[in-house]
């Protein structure tokens, strides 16, 4: 395979290098947008995301995902939902297309592949579709939640292409999808069995979510709320979400064994001895800033939001589960590049002097490799919720961020509560200040 494609590999590498070199401004502007977003300056974040251009495959979907978060928090949930649908569909298409690009990818680095989202991002895009729809009439929340549950089951079932083992069996499940499913089913006052099953999944997937047990008990009893009361769900997006950075990792024996399997699948020989470390992406998260959001109704404290899904932990756990395979892919790329050069030397019958020059070029080729640090930059670190039962009528809510050290800037809104119905409140606190607006579902707006 390598003798046949060495010249294609060299040409492909140069093409990828030129494409990647044109994207440095993309990463700089995205990081500036993230900083502004976390500081509560949503308009500056939006301005930075405007006009970004990059030739990398998958950059369009990543940019749309970040812009969708901005649109949502600017009070445009319908536009955010439309963007997120395009992200979901684009990632699905790129995921299928990636099956045919694996060989080409080996000639460069992981940044050359079509970015179809990390596994947690593929699930979260469906969860945020549900949240965006919830801030409208909520008519499609249940289908989106089912999509999220089905997607995570598919991811676990499919495992890793070309691998004899499936590390994704260890993936934790995303409880927010089952939680929203249960909330909406319960609000219909008829589908308590569906709500009960959804809450049972929440309790199983996130036992630390204390409110889940109360939700399950309430669904079992079949009573949504007392007569004359409605329910307010405060949903908070807290702390910055996961990021990636490039790290240097030693090559382990497990990685070499997996790399050998990948190369055999591609029709190549076993892996030669390698000892030099390789570049890999490492998931990093910022220290917690916001521990929760204290909710006050009409001047009376009613509770603090609780984490139902920790996106930061989810990203770290998934990265840890697949780390041997990440290392193995880096080893395969290193072996492939060396094989391309060796095959070229054998094929052309070149002189020792030219051979030394080609070896030097091989080292330079390997040096251009970088880890793929692309990610959904404006995801929050955690999704938190608080359920409050209130009398029907108009109420004033105060949202006070409780920081690990002190208090943040409180925000206030008025909302309507209807007898026997749910009202939804969504706010984002990536730090001491809120980013964007407090969003209310359609029926909650005064």
N, C-alpha and C positions, 0 to 999 in steps of 0.2 A: 504493500500500500504506500509506504513512504517513498520507495524508488519511483513509483508512478507519479507521485504528486509533489515532489520537492520544489519544482519550479512554480507550481500553483501556490504552494505554501508561502514562498518568498514574496510573490506578487501580492498575495492576500495580506500578508503582514504589513507591507508598505501601505496598502489601502486602508487598513485598520488604523495604522499609526497616524495617517493624515486626518482620518475622521476623528480620532480621539483628541488630537492636538487642537482641533477646532472647538472643543467643548470645555476648555479650562474656565472660560468666563461663565459658563453655565453653573459650574459648581460654586464659584465665588458668589454669584448673585443669589443662588439658592440658600447658601449659608447666611448671607446678609438678610434674606427674607425670613429665615428661621429665627435669627436673633431678634429682628423687629417683632415677629409674631410672639415670641416668648416674653418680650418687654411690654406687650399689650398694644403695640403700634401696628394695628392691622392694615391701615392704609399704606404705610411704608412697605409692609410685607407684600401687599398687592402690587405696588409700583415696581418692586424689584422683580416680581414674577412676570411682569408684562414685558413682552418683546424678547424673551429668552429664546435662543435658537441653538439647536444641537443636532448633528447628523447621526448620533448614536441611535440604534434601533431600540425603541422602548422609551426614549426620553420624552416623547410626546405624551405618553400615558402617565409618566411620573409627574410631569409638569401639570397635567390636567388634575391629577389627584391632589396636588398641593393647592391649585387654584380652586378646586371644589371646596376644600376646607375654608378658604378665605370667603368664598361666596356664601357658604352656609352661615358663617359667623357674622357676615355683613347683613344677614336677614333675608337671604335669597335661597331658601331651601329647595325651591323648584329647579332653579338653575344648577344648584349643587347636585341634585339628584340626576339631572341630565348628564352632567359631566362625569359623575361616578358610574353611570351606566356605560358610558363610552370607555372609561378606564377598565371596567369589568370585562366588557366585550373585547377590547383591544388586548388585554392580558390573556384572555382565553385563546385568541387567534395566535398571539406570539408564542404561547406555550405549546401549541400544536406545531407551529413552524420550527420551533427549536429542535424538534426531533431530527430534522434534516440538516441542521447546521453544526452538529456536534464535531464532525471531523474538521471543518473549517475553523471552529473555535480553538482547536488544539494548536493551531499555527500562531496564535497571537496570545491573548489572555482572556479572562472572563469578561472583561469590559466589552469585548467584541460581540458577545452573544446578545440576542434580543432579550431585553429585560422584561420578563413576564410577571414580576412581583415575587417577593419572598412568600413562603407559605402562609405566614401570619398575615401578610398584606392582602393576599387573595381572599382570605376569610373576612378581614376587617373592611374591605371595600364593600362587601355585601351588608355588613353590620351598619356601616355609615349610610348606605342606601336606605336601610330601615329607619335610621334616625332622621335622615332628611325627609323621608315620607311622613314620619311621625309628626314633624313640625308643620305638616299640611293637614290633610284630612285623615291620614293614617290608613288609607284603603289598601295599600300594598305592603304594609309592614310584615304581615304573616308570610307572604310569598318570599320576601327578601330574607327573613329569618330562616325559613326552610332552606333557601339557597345556601346560606352561610353554613348551616348544619351539614347539608349534603356535600358542600365543597370540602369541609374539613374531613369528612369521612372518605371522600374520594382521594384526597391528598395522602391520608394514612394508608389507604388500600393500595394505591399505586406505588408507594415507596420511591426508590431512586432507580432510574433507568440504568440497566446494565449491572446492577448490584445484586449479589446473591443474598444479601441480608436487607432487612427493612428497619432502619433506625427510627423511622417516623411513627412506629407503634408507640413510642414513648412520648409522643407529643401530647401536651395538655390540651383539653378542649376549651373553646371560647364560650364562656357562660352568658355573655351579654345577649347572644342570639337567642338562646332558649329563654332568657329572662323576658326580653321584649315580646317574644311569642306568647308566653304565659300571661303577661300584663294585658295584651290586646284581647286574647281569648277570654280572659276573666271579665273584661269590661263589657262583653256582650250579654252577660248574665245567663248564658245558656251553655257555653262550652267549658264547663268547669272540669270535665274529665281531661280535655286537652290542656287546660291550664295546669291541672295537677301533674300531668306527665312532664310538661315543660319545667315546672318548678322542681320536680324530682331530679331532672337532669341538671338544673342549676346547683342543687345541693350536692349532687355527686361530683360535678365538675369543679366546684369551688366551695369546699366545706367551710372555708374561713369566712364566707359571706353569711353572717349571722341572720340577716333579714330573710334569707332564702327559706329558712325553716318556718318562719312565721307565714311567709307567702304560701308554702306548701300546705300548712295547716288550714289556712283560710280557704284555699281552693277546695280542700277536702270537705270543709263545712258547707261550701256552696253559697256563701254570702259575700258579695262584693263590698258593700258598705251599709251603714245604718240608713234608715229612711230619712230623707231630707239632706243627706250628705253626698258629697262627691269626693274624688280622690285626686290629689296633686302628686305627680312624679317629678321630682327635681333630678335632672341628669346632669352631672358635672364632668367635664373633661379637664383633668388636672395633670400638671407637670409636663415637661417636654417629653416627647417620645424617643424611641430608640434611634441610634445612629450607627454608622459603621466607620471604622478606621482601618488603615492598613497595618498589619502586624507581620513580623518575621517569626516563622515557626519552624522548629526542627522536624525533620522527616522521621516519622515513627515506623516501626516494623508493621503495624497495622495498616498504615497508609501505603506502604510499599506493596503489601499483599493485595489491597484493594486496587491499587494502580495496575497491578499485574492482571487482575480480572478485567478491568476496563480495556486494557490494551489487547487482551485476547479476544474480547468482543469485537474490537475494531479490526481484528485480523493481524495484529502485530505480535512480536515476540515478547518474552518476559522483560521485566524491568531490570536494567543494569543497576549495579550498586551506586547509590547516591547518598551523599552525606551533607551537602550544602543545604542550608535552610531555604524555605520558599516563602513567598509573599501570599498572605491570606487575608480576607476581611474578618474583622473582629467586631462583634456587636458591643457598643458601649452605651451606657445610660448615665444621665446626670443624677446627682444626689437628689433625693426627695426634697421638695420645697413645700408643697401643699399637702398637709395630712388629711384634710377634709374641708367641706363647706358647711358651716353652721347656717341653718335655715331658721329665720324668725318670721312669724306670721302675725300681722297686726300688733307688733310689739312684743310678742311672746315667743321665746325660743321653743322649737318643736323637734329639733334633732340635728344630726350631722350626717352627711352623706358617707356611704360605705362603698369600698371598692368591690365591684362585681367582676371586672376584668382588668388585669394588670398587663397592659400591652408590652411594657418594658420587660417584665419577667417572661412573657410569652416568647418574645424575640430572642432573649438570651437562652432559654431552654431549648428552643428549636435549633439555634446555632450550635449549642453544645452537643445535641443529639446527632447532628450531621457533620460534626467537625472532622472525624476520620475520612469521610468522603470528600470534604472540602480540601483536605490535605492531599488526598489521592489525586484529585483533578489537577492540583498544582504540580504534582510529580509527573503526571502524564504529559502536561504541557511542556515541562522541562525536557522529558525524554523525547518527545516528538520533535522539538526544535533541534536537539542534538542529532536525531536520526535524519532530519531533513538535510543537514549539513554533511553528515557522513555519506548519505546516499548521493548527494551532488558530487562530492569528491570522487567516489567510486565510479559514478556514471561518466564523468568528464575525463577521468584519468589525468588529473592536473599535477603540476610540479609541486615539490615540497614547499617552495617559496609561496606559491599561490595558496597552497593548503594552509600555511600559517596565517595568511591574510584572511582566509575563510574562517579559520578558528577564531581569530580576533573578531570578525564580524558576528560569529555565533555568540560570543560573550556579550557583544553590544546588543544583539537581538534579545538575549535573555534579560539584559539589564533594563530594556524598555518595558518589560512586563510589570504590571501593577495589579493589585487586588481590586476587585469590583466593590466599590463602596457606595454604589447607588442605593437609594432607599426612599421611602415615602417620608419626606422630611417633616411635614407638619402634622403627623399623627400625634395625639396626646400620649402621655405615659400611662394614664389609667382612666378608666370609665367608672364613675361612682354614681350611686343613686340613693334617693331617700323617698319613701312613700309617706304621704301625709293625708289623713282623712279630715275633711273640713266641711262645715255647713255650706250649703249652696249660697251663692252671692258673690259680691266683689271683695277681694282681699288684697292686702299689701304684703309682698314678700321682700325680705332683706337677705341677701346672700353674702356671708362673711367668710372669706378664706381664712382657715386656721393653718398657719404656717408651722413648720417644725420649730421655728424660733420666732414667736410673736404672731402678729395678725397682719393680714393684707387689707387692701382697699375694698370696702363693702359696696355692693351694688343693689339697687332696689327696682322693683317693678310691681305693677298692679295686674291682677288677673281675675277672670271669672271662673267660678266653680259651679257646675251644674249637678243637679240631683241625680245620683246614680251613674254619673259619667266620669271619665278620666280627663284631667287636664295635664299638659306636659310642659315642662320648663327645661330649657337647655342653655348651659353657659359654659364658657371655657376659661379656666384659670391656669395658664401655664406657669404662672409665678404669682407674685403678690398682687398684680393687677389683672383684671379681666381683659381678655382679648376679644374685640368685637362687641356684639350686642347680646342681651338676654333674649332668647327666642321663646316664643309661646306658640303652642299648637293653635290651629284656627279657632277652635271652640273656646279657647282660654283667653282670647284677646278681648279686652273691654270694649 
